[in-house]
């Protein structure tokens, strides 16, 4: 099995874990969304600590080294990632799962935009057209109206995608700085857990054992999703495998129908088609560009 195939398998696994995370969060029922986000991050934090401890045991204290200048980007990644998580969980509780999933998958397009700011990477014509097309597709899902109460969940999901896009651009910057991937996951998990903790305490909802286990499962799936997506991009560049991340929409649609009887409307399905088409356009462009450069 070559590296690209491994990357594809890891990315599809990541998409499945994140779809399962959303399903478990929704199955947990009527619990404050910040409480759900806390469990997602706290369980991921414990797993990240264990993984980093193993890394230190195998490779020594140099695994804990943070490159000069990386701390700023760790904070920016953590702030943006926290916005992404909170926006996503707010949307998960109030939207069709596949709608929440595809709005979160706007992040690769925003990552291109933010890479212009952080990495000084110029945006070529085809990626720019893909970004504009994906944004227009997202509006079919958001369905803008003047009633803010109706739009709040879709706007939160969209904002979650923006936050995640900025976070991924920061991760790319940290990767260029040779910052340990486990440090990045641990820093983000710890930061977001502490940030969300006061909101969870002041709005805490008592839980049954079933709800507690479902929220723990949410955290486990989130951690598995984070580590498998990291492994995917370790084995292969984004231009070769990123399109497979959109399998999450298939998983989310299936889980939403099986567990909740959710069926997206035609405008949303049209929006999915437009966004995925733009992702395919950008994917094909990057492949051709890489071949030309080689």
C-alpha positions as CSV (number, residue, x, y, z in Angstrom):
1,X,0.0,0.0,0.0
2,X,1.6,3.3,-1.1
3,X,1.6,6.5,0.9
4,X,-1.3,8.1,-1.1
5,X,-3.5,5.1,-0.6
6,X,-2.8,5.2,3.2
7,X,-3.6,8.9,3.2
8,X,-6.9,8.3,1.5
9,X,-7.9,5.6,4.0
10,X,-6.9,7.8,6.9
11,X,-8.9,10.7,5.5
12,X,-12.0,8.6,4.9
13,X,-11.7,7.2,8.5
14,X,-11.4,10.8,9.8
15,X,-14.6,11.8,7.9
16,X,-16.4,8.8,9.4
17,X,-15.2,9.7,12.9
18,X,-16.3,13.3,12.6
19,X,-19.7,12.3,11.2
20,X,-20.1,9.8,14.1
21,X,-19.1,12.6,16.6
22,X,-21.9,14.8,15.3
23,X,-24.4,11.9,15.5
24,X,-23.4,11.1,19.1
25,X,-23.7,14.8,20.1
26,X,-27.2,15.0,18.6
27,X,-28.2,11.7,20.3
28,X,-27.2,13.1,23.7
29,X,-30.4,15.1,23.5
30,X,-31.4,18.4,25.0
31,X,-28.1,19.5,26.7
32,X,-26.5,22.9,26.4
33,X,-24.3,22.9,23.3
34,X,-21.3,24.3,25.2
35,X,-21.5,21.3,27.6
36,X,-21.3,19.0,24.5
37,X,-18.3,21.0,23.1
38,X,-16.6,20.7,26.5
39,X,-16.8,16.9,26.5
40,X,-15.6,16.8,22.9
41,X,-12.5,18.8,23.8
42,X,-11.8,17.4,27.3
43,X,-11.8,13.7,26.2
44,X,-9.6,14.7,23.2
45,X,-7.3,16.5,25.7
46,X,-6.8,13.4,27.8
47,X,-6.0,11.3,24.7
48,X,-3.6,14.0,23.4
49,X,-1.8,14.0,26.8
50,X,-1.4,10.2,26.6
51,X,-0.2,10.3,23.0
52,X,2.4,13.1,23.8
53,X,3.6,11.2,26.9
54,X,4.3,8.2,24.7
55,X,6.1,10.4,22.2
56,X,8.3,11.8,25.0
57,X,9.0,8.3,26.3
58,X,10.1,7.2,22.8
59,X,11.9,10.3,21.6
60,X,12.9,12.2,24.7
61,X,12.1,15.8,25.9
62,X,12.8,17.2,22.4
63,X,9.3,16.1,21.5
64,X,8.1,19.0,23.8
65,X,10.2,21.6,21.9
66,X,8.1,24.6,20.5
67,X,10.0,26.4,17.7
68,X,10.7,30.1,18.1
69,X,7.7,32.2,17.0
70,X,5.3,29.2,17.0
71,X,3.5,30.2,20.2
72,X,1.6,33.0,18.5
73,X,0.3,30.7,15.9
74,X,-0.6,28.0,18.5
75,X,-2.8,30.7,20.2
76,X,-4.3,31.8,16.9
77,X,-5.0,28.2,15.9
78,X,-6.6,27.5,19.3
79,X,-8.8,30.6,19.2
80,X,-9.9,30.0,15.6
81,X,-10.3,26.2,16.3
82,X,-12.5,27.0,19.4
83,X,-14.8,29.2,17.3
84,X,-14.9,26.4,14.7
85,X,-15.9,23.8,17.4
86,X,-18.5,26.0,19.1
87,X,-20.1,27.1,15.8
88,X,-20.2,23.5,14.6
89,X,-21.8,22.1,17.8
90,X,-24.4,24.9,17.8
91,X,-25.3,23.9,14.2
92,X,-25.3,20.2,15.0
93,X,-28.0,20.7,17.6
94,X,-30.3,22.7,15.4
95,X,-29.7,21.7,11.7
96,X,-30.0,18.6,9.6
97,X,-26.6,16.8,10.2
98,X,-25.6,16.9,6.6
99,X,-26.2,20.7,6.5
100,X,-24.0,21.2,9.6
101,X,-21.4,18.9,8.0
102,X,-21.2,20.7,4.7
103,X,-21.0,24.2,6.3
104,X,-18.1,23.0,8.3
105,X,-16.5,21.7,5.1
106,X,-16.3,25.2,3.8
107,X,-13.1,25.3,5.9
108,X,-10.7,24.2,3.0
109,X,-11.8,27.1,0.9
110,X,-11.3,29.6,3.8
111,X,-8.0,28.0,4.4
112,X,-6.9,29.1,1.0
113,X,-7.9,32.7,1.7
114,X,-6.2,32.7,5.1
115,X,-3.1,31.1,3.7
116,X,-2.8,34.3,1.6
117,X,-2.5,36.3,4.8
118,X,-0.4,33.9,6.9
119,X,1.8,32.2,4.3
120,X,1.7,34.8,1.5
121,X,0.5,32.2,-0.9
122,X,-1.1,33.8,-3.9
123,X,-4.6,32.7,-4.9
124,X,-4.7,31.5,-8.6
125,X,-7.8,32.1,-10.8
126,X,-9.2,28.5,-10.5
127,X,-9.0,28.3,-6.7
128,X,-10.6,31.8,-6.5
129,X,-13.5,30.7,-8.8
130,X,-13.9,27.6,-6.6
131,X,-14.0,29.8,-3.4
132,X,-16.7,32.1,-5.0
133,X,-18.7,29.1,-6.2
134,X,-18.5,27.3,-2.9
135,X,-19.6,30.5,-1.1
136,X,-22.6,30.8,-3.4
137,X,-23.4,27.1,-2.9
138,X,-23.3,27.6,0.9
139,X,-25.9,30.4,0.5
140,X,-28.3,27.7,-0.8
141,X,-27.9,25.9,2.5
142,X,-27.9,29.1,4.7
143,X,-31.0,30.4,2.9
144,X,-30.6,34.0,4.0
145,X,-33.7,35.7,5.5
146,X,-34.2,38.7,7.7
147,X,-35.3,36.6,10.7
148,X,-32.1,36.2,12.7
149,X,-33.5,33.5,15.0
150,X,-34.1,31.2,11.9
151,X,-30.7,32.0,10.4
152,X,-28.6,31.7,13.7
153,X,-27.9,28.0,13.4
154,X,-26.7,28.2,9.7
155,X,-24.7,31.3,10.4
156,X,-23.1,29.6,13.4
157,X,-22.3,26.6,11.2
158,X,-20.8,28.9,8.5
159,X,-18.8,30.8,11.1
160,X,-17.6,27.4,12.4
161,X,-16.3,26.7,8.9
162,X,-14.5,30.1,8.7
163,X,-12.9,29.4,12.1
164,X,-11.8,25.9,11.1
165,X,-10.3,27.3,7.8
166,X,-8.2,29.9,9.7
167,X,-7.1,27.1,12.2
168,X,-6.0,24.9,9.3
169,X,-4.0,27.7,7.8
170,X,-2.3,28.1,11.2
171,X,-1.6,24.4,11.3
172,X,0.1,24.7,7.9
173,X,2.2,27.5,9.2
174,X,3.1,25.5,12.3
175,X,3.9,22.5,10.1
176,X,6.3,24.7,8.1
177,X,7.9,25.7,11.4
178,X,8.4,22.0,12.3
179,X,6.1,22.1,15.3
180,X,5.2,18.7,16.7
181,X,1.7,17.7,15.6
182,X,0.8,16.3,19.0
183,X,1.8,19.6,20.6
184,X,-0.6,21.4,18.3
185,X,-3.5,19.0,19.2
186,X,-2.7,19.2,22.9
187,X,-2.4,23.0,23.0
188,X,-5.7,23.4,21.1
189,X,-7.6,20.8,23.2
190,X,-6.3,22.4,26.5
191,X,-7.1,26.0,25.4
192,X,-10.6,25.2,24.1
193,X,-11.4,23.1,27.2
194,X,-10.5,26.0,29.5
195,X,-12.3,28.6,27.3
196,X,-15.5,26.6,27.3
197,X,-15.4,25.5,31.0
198,X,-17.0,28.7,32.5
199,X,-19.9,28.5,30.0
200,X,-20.5,24.8,30.8
201,X,-20.4,25.4,34.6
202,X,-22.9,28.3,34.5
203,X,-25.3,26.5,32.2
204,X,-24.7,22.9,33.3
205,X,-27.5,20.4,32.6
206,X,-27.7,17.2,34.7
207,X,-27.1,14.1,32.6
208,X,-28.2,10.5,32.7
209,X,-25.5,7.8,32.4
210,X,-26.5,7.2,28.8
211,X,-26.0,10.9,28.0
212,X,-22.7,10.9,29.8
213,X,-21.5,7.9,27.7
214,X,-22.7,9.5,24.5
215,X,-20.8,12.7,25.2
216,X,-17.7,10.7,26.1
217,X,-18.1,8.9,22.8
218,X,-18.3,12.3,21.1
219,X,-14.9,13.2,22.6
220,X,-13.3,9.8,21.6
221,X,-14.6,10.2,18.0
222,X,-13.3,13.8,17.8
223,X,-9.9,12.6,19.0
224,X,-9.8,9.8,16.5
225,X,-10.9,12.2,13.8
226,X,-8.1,14.6,14.7
227,X,-5.4,12.0,14.8
228,X,-6.5,10.2,11.6
229,X,-6.7,13.5,9.6
230,X,-3.2,14.4,10.9
231,X,-2.0,10.9,9.8
232,X,-3.6,11.4,6.4
233,X,-1.8,14.6,5.6
234,X,1.4,13.2,7.0
235,X,1.3,10.4,4.3
236,X,0.1,12.5,1.4
237,X,-0.2,16.1,0.3
238,X,-3.6,17.8,0.5
239,X,-3.8,18.3,-3.3
240,X,-3.8,14.5,-3.8
241,X,-6.3,13.4,-1.1
242,X,-8.4,16.4,0.2
243,X,-11.4,15.6,-2.0
244,X,-12.0,12.4,0.1
245,X,-12.7,14.5,3.2
246,X,-16.1,15.3,1.6
247,X,-17.2,11.7,2.2
248,X,-18.2,13.1,5.6
249,X,-21.4,14.4,3.9
250,X,-22.3,10.9,2.8
251,X,-21.7,9.5,6.3
252,X,-23.6,12.5,7.9
253,X,-26.5,12.1,5.6
254,X,-26.7,8.4,6.2
255,X,-26.4,8.7,10.0
256,X,-28.9,11.6,10.0
257,X,-31.5,9.5,8.2
258,X,-30.9,6.3,10.2
259,X,-31.0,7.8,13.6
260,X,-33.2,10.9,13.2
261,X,-35.1,10.5,9.9
262,X,-33.5,13.6,8.6
263,X,-33.8,14.3,4.9
264,X,-32.2,17.5,3.5
265,X,-34.3,19.7,1.2
266,X,-33.7,20.3,-2.5
267,X,-32.0,23.7,-2.0
268,X,-29.5,22.1,0.5
269,X,-28.8,19.2,-1.8
270,X,-28.2,21.6,-4.6
271,X,-25.8,23.5,-2.3
272,X,-24.0,20.2,-1.5
273,X,-23.6,19.5,-5.2
274,X,-22.2,23.0,-5.9
275,X,-19.7,22.9,-3.0
276,X,-18.5,19.4,-3.8
277,X,-18.2,20.3,-7.5
278,X,-16.0,23.3,-6.5
279,X,-13.9,21.0,-4.3
280,X,-13.4,18.6,-7.3
281,X,-12.5,21.5,-9.5
282,X,-9.9,22.7,-7.0
283,X,-8.6,19.1,-6.5
284,X,-8.1,18.5,-10.3
285,X,-6.5,21.9,-10.7
286,X,-4.0,21.2,-7.9
287,X,-3.1,17.7,-9.4
288,X,-2.5,19.2,-12.8
289,X,-0.4,22.0,-11.3
290,X,1.7,19.5,-9.3
291,X,2.3,17.4,-12.5
292,X,3.3,20.5,-14.4
293,X,5.7,21.6,-11.7
294,X,7.3,18.1,-11.5
